[in-house]
Structures are given as C-alpha cells and as structure tokens.
Amino acid sequence: MQRPPLPIRLMRQRLLALLEAMPAAASGDVTSVHRARVASRRLREVLPVLAEAAGSKALGRTGKQVRRITRALGPIRELDVALGHLDELGPRAGMSARALGKVRRHLTEERSVHRRAMLDVLTPAALDRLKARLGDVPAHPHGADHATEIRSARRRAARRAAALRVAVRRAGSLYSSERLHEARIAAKKLRYALEIERELLRSRAAGRSNRLKRLQDLLGNIHDLEILIGRVREVQAALASSDRRVATELDDLVRVLEEECRSGHAAYLKQRAPITDLCRLVIEAARDNRATVST
C-alpha cells in the first residue's frame, strides 16, 4: 500500500499528539497543558502547507479551530509558569509563607477561572469534529507533489523570517515587554515553520531551530516574569489598606523579578545580530529556491 505524502503524515502525528495530551490537560495536569499547546501550534503550522499543496480551503478553515485550542490553553500555561517562578524566586526575595500564600492563592484562583473557560471551548464534541475534519483529508491529495510542498514550506518560512526580522527591529535596544513578546511569538512561528521544512527535506540539521529555541526560551522567560509581576501588583493593590507588611514584602519580590527581566534583556541584546542574519538566510533560501537548506 502506498504511503501518504509526508505532510499528511506530519499532520496526523501532530493531531495525535494533541488528542493524546488533551484528556490530562483538561483535568489540569501542568505538563499535559504544555504538551497540548505545543502540539496545537505545530499542527497549525503544517495545515497551510498541506492546504496549499492539496488546494484545500477547508484545511485553512480548520486552522482557525486549532487556533482557538491554542488560545484556550495559553492563559493556563502562563499561570502554571508564573506559579513555578513564584516558588523559585519567592524565597530569594525573602518572602514570608504568608505573603507567598497570598500570591499563590491569587494565581490559583485565576487558573481555575481560565480552566473552566478552556473546558467550554475544548469539549469532547469539538475535538471529535476536529478529528473528523482532518480525517477527511485524502491520503493522496490530487495534484500534491513533494516539490510543491517544499516550495510552500519555504515560502511560509520566509514570511515568518521577515516577520521576525521586523519584530526584532521594532523591539530595538530599549526594554519594552510588549515588543519583546512580539519578537518571541515571531521566533516561535519561524521555528515551527523551519521544523516543517526540515522534515520535508528529511534533514537532520537543526542549528537554526536550536538558535530560535534559545531565543524563544529567553524571551518567554521575560514574558512569564512580567506576567507574575502584574499578578503581584494586583495582590498588592488588594492588600494596600489591610496588610501593609505583606504589601511591602511583595515590593521586594517585584524587585527580584525586575532584576531577572533586565538580565534576560541583556542576554537578548547579544542575540539580535545572529538572529537577524538567520532570518536573512531563510529569506534568501526561499528566493533562490535552493534544493536544500540547513535548518
């Protein structure tokens, strides 16, 4: 029996990873929430390549449904990471168990709210519909060929690279949490696009993807710390008139978190030039339509 084209197999792998992670993610398991969110992003990245190769507009519409999954999982994942940072950095700031408990309770209550919202979106019926829609994709789409798939993946990677280059330029050298977050998202999208291209080319070279992963992790850590700072400020505002001692302790925590952000930003500034060069090479590879590209 003829094997389905590689994009079909990649789509099925990513769909399976998402469906396998969802039951435990729905129950609140921290690791599974992360796995499901990553799987949804990877699935979103392969669908447009498959849609272009197969000439299927339906796959593009399915991508919107997968995007809703990513967005439903996002706030929960952010709060999970914030709780981890709280446990790690709270003692460094000299926080009392009482102050730590106030922030933890605030984060946990917010997580419960977002988990209920997630369950409203990610119902078993919705996941069954997604599985059925992607299961209807022909195993051998008419008109699809490997060269077309590679060209599509390269064009998409080039667009992602151009977006990252713009985001890095906009972020500049001054600290801006919003613009750094935009660069992080752009780096993540390019990394997943290069992952698809690498698999289509059957290449084991992962240098570019690894550099993007390091950038993504660095900027992601800054973003997660900023989220925790915002939640700590919320607790402070609620305690301002009733518990000044704890509010003062929380000032110490914010200072530690801000120091971590500044340290991360300094490390990011050293990566700007290499990442900009990486983006240029990805764009040039798509323009030149090279037979292979190191990712």
Backbone hydrogen bonds, N-H to C=O, Kabsch-Sander energy under -0.5 kcal/mol:
donor,donor_aa,acceptor,acceptor_aa,energy
8,I,5,P,-0.6
9,R,5,P,-1.8
10,L,6,L,-2.9
11,M,7,P,-2.4
12,R,8,I,-2.4
13,Q,9,R,-2.4
14,R,10,L,-2.1
15,L,11,M,-2.6
16,L,12,R,-2.6
17,A,13,Q,-2.2
18,L,14,R,-2.1
19,L,15,L,-2.7
20,E,16,L,-2.5
21,A,17,A,-1.5
22,M,18,L,-1.5
25,A,21,A,-2.1
26,A,22,M,-3.0
27,S,23,P,-1.1
28,G,25,A,-1.3
29,D,24,A,-2.3
33,V,29,D,-2.0
34,H,30,V,-1.8
35,R,31,T,-2.5
36,A,32,S,-2.8
37,R,33,V,-2.1
38,V,34,H,-2.4
39,A,35,R,-2.5
40,S,36,A,-2.1
41,R,37,R,-2.0
42,R,38,V,-2.4
43,L,39,A,-2.3
44,R,40,S,-2.2
45,E,41,R,-1.6
46,V,42,R,-1.3
47,L,43,L,-1.6
49,V,45,E,-0.6
50,L,46,V,-2.2
51,A,47,L,-2.9
52,E,48,P,-2.4
53,A,49,V,-2.0
54,A,50,L,-2.3
55,G,51,A,-1.2
56,S,51,A,-2.1
57,K,55,G,-0.6
60,G,56,S,-0.6
61,R,57,K,-1.6
62,T,58,A,-2.0
63,G,59,L,-1.5
64,K,60,G,-0.7
64,K,61,R,-0.9
65,Q,61,R,-0.9
66,V,62,T,-1.9
67,R,63,G,-2.0
68,R,64,K,-1.6
69,I,65,Q,-1.2
70,T,66,V,-2.1
71,R,67,R,-2.4
72,A,68,R,-2.0
73,L,69,I,-1.8
74,G,70,T,-1.6
77,R,73,L,-2.2
78,E,74,G,-2.4
79,L,75,P,-1.9
80,D,76,I,-2.2
81,V,77,R,-2.2
82,A,78,E,-2.1
83,L,79,L,-2.3
84,G,80,D,-1.7
85,H,81,V,-2.5
86,L,82,A,-2.3
87,D,83,L,-2.0
88,E,84,G,-1.8
89,L,85,H,-3.2
90,G,86,L,-2.1
93,A,89,L,-1.6
94,G,91,P,-1.5
95,M,90,G,-1.9
100,L,96,S,-2.6
101,G,97,A,-2.3
102,K,98,R,-1.8
103,V,99,A,-1.8
104,R,100,L,-2.6
105,R,101,G,-2.6
106,H,102,K,-1.8
107,L,103,V,-2.5
108,T,104,R,-2.8
109,E,105,R,-2.5
110,E,106,H,-1.9
111,R,107,L,-2.4
112,S,108,T,-2.0
113,V,109,E,-1.6
114,H,110,E,-2.2
115,R,111,R,-2.4
116,R,112,S,-2.0
117,A,113,V,-1.8
118,M,114,H,-2.4
119,L,115,R,-2.3
120,D,116,R,-1.3
121,V,117,A,-1.1
121,V,118,M,-0.6
122,L,118,M,-3.4
123,T,121,V,-1.3
127,L,123,T,-2.1
128,D,124,P,-2.2
129,R,125,A,-2.1
130,L,126,A,-2.0
131,K,127,L,-2.4
132,A,128,D,-2.4
133,R,129,R,-2.6
134,L,130,L,-2.3
135,G,131,K,-1.8
136,D,132,A,-1.0
137,V,134,L,-0.9
144,A,141,P,-1.5
149,E,145,D,-2.1
150,I,146,H,-2.4
151,R,147,A,-2.4
152,S,148,T,-2.4
153,A,149,E,-2.4
154,R,150,I,-2.5
155,R,151,R,-2.4
156,R,152,S,-2.2
157,A,153,A,-2.5
158,A,154,R,-2.5
159,R,155,R,-2.1
160,R,156,R,-2.3
161,A,157,A,-2.6
162,A,158,A,-2.5
163,A,159,R,-2.1
164,L,160,R,-2.2
165,R,161,A,-2.5
166,V,162,A,-2.0
167,A,163,A,-2.3
168,V,164,L,-2.7
169,R,165,R,-2.0
170,R,166,V,-2.7
171,A,167,A,-2.0
172,G,168,V,-1.2
180,L,176,S,-2.5
181,H,177,S,-2.0
182,E,178,E,-1.9
183,A,179,R,-1.9
184,R,180,L,-2.1
185,I,181,H,-2.4
186,A,182,E,-2.2
187,A,183,A,-2.4
188,K,184,R,-2.3
189,K,185,I,-2.2
190,L,186,A,-2.1
191,R,187,A,-2.4
192,Y,188,K,-2.1
193,A,189,K,-1.9
194,L,190,L,-2.7
195,E,191,R,-1.8
196,I,192,Y,-1.7
197,E,193,A,-2.1
198,R,194,L,-2.9
199,E,195,E,-2.0
200,L,196,I,-2.3
201,L,197,E,-2.1
202,R,198,R,-0.5
202,R,199,E,-0.5
203,S,198,R,-2.6
209,S,295,T,-2.4
210,N,206,A,-2.4
211,R,207,G,-2.0
212,L,208,R,-2.4
213,K,209,S,-2.2
214,R,210,N,-2.1
215,L,211,R,-2.1
216,Q,212,L,-3.0
217,D,213,K,-2.7
218,L,214,R,-2.2
219,L,215,L,-2.8
220,G,216,Q,-2.5
221,N,217,D,-2.1
222,I,218,L,-1.5
223,H,219,L,-2.3
224,D,220,G,-2.6
225,L,221,N,-2.1
226,E,222,I,-2.2
227,I,223,H,-2.0
228,L,224,D,-2.0
229,I,225,L,-2.4
230,G,226,E,-2.2
231,R,227,I,-2.0
232,V,228,L,-2.6
233,R,229,I,-2.3
234,E,230,G,-1.5
235,V,231,R,-1.9
236,Q,232,V,-2.5
237,A,233,R,-2.4
238,A,234,E,-1.7
239,L,235,V,-1.6
240,A,236,Q,-1.1
242,S,239,L,-0.6
243,D,239,L,-2.8
247,A,243,D,-1.9
248,T,244,R,-2.1
249,E,245,R,-1.9
250,L,246,V,-2.2
251,D,247,A,-1.0
252,D,248,T,-1.2
253,L,249,E,-1.6
254,V,250,L,-2.4
255,R,251,D,-2.0
256,V,252,D,-1.8
257,L,253,L,-2.5
258,E,254,V,-2.7
259,E,255,R,-2.0
260,E,256,V,-1.9
261,C,257,L,-2.0
262,R,258,E,-2.3
263,S,259,E,-2.2
264,G,260,E,-2.3
265,H,261,C,-2.3
266,A,262,R,-2.1
267,A,263,S,-1.7
268,Y,264,G,-2.1
269,L,265,H,-2.2
270,K,266,A,-0.9
271,Q,267,A,-0.5
271,Q,268,Y,-1.8
272,R,268,Y,-0.7
272,R,269,L,-0.6
275,I,271,Q,-2.2
276,T,272,R,-2.3
277,D,273,A,-2.2
278,L,274,P,-2.0
279,C,275,I,-2.3
280,R,276,T,-2.0
281,L,277,D,-2.1
282,V,278,L,-2.1
283,I,279,C,-2.3
284,E,280,R,-2.5
285,A,281,L,-2.3
286,A,282,V,-1.7
287,R,283,I,-2.0
288,D,284,E,-2.7
289,N,285,A,-1.0
290,R,285,A,-1.4
295,T,205,A,-0.5
295,T,293,V,-0.6
